[in-house]
Amino acid sequence: EDFPDDVIEMGVGLREVVLSSNVINFIPPDAFENLSRLISLDLNDNMLQELPEQLGLLTDLTNLQLRRNRLADLPITMRKLVSLQTLDVNDNLLREVPQGFGLL
């Protein structure tokens, strides 16, 4: 399953997106381009193996839920998420935290 096109098309007005338990395994690079006002993104319980670098565009994001996926790495661009207050990456396959991530 891919990230739903409907969410991408809804765009700028969205503040919260909950897509937990949807068997999503791919997020296209352009998925976040029109979601710049997003403050909460819940992708728990999917099958994601990677996140696009464009995740760093979501600078208003305060809550990011990625629990129970298959992530081995986090994109270095996540350090641009300066408003992030909650990040849940439990139950993934993470090997390390990206350099500079502690600057959040």
Buried (B, 14 or more C-beta within 10 A) or exposed (E): EEBBEEBBEEEEEBEEBEBEEBEBBBBEEEBBEBBBBBBBBBBBBBEBBBBBBBBBBBEBBBBBBBBBBEBEBBBEBBBBBEEBEEBBBEBBEBEEEEEEBEEE
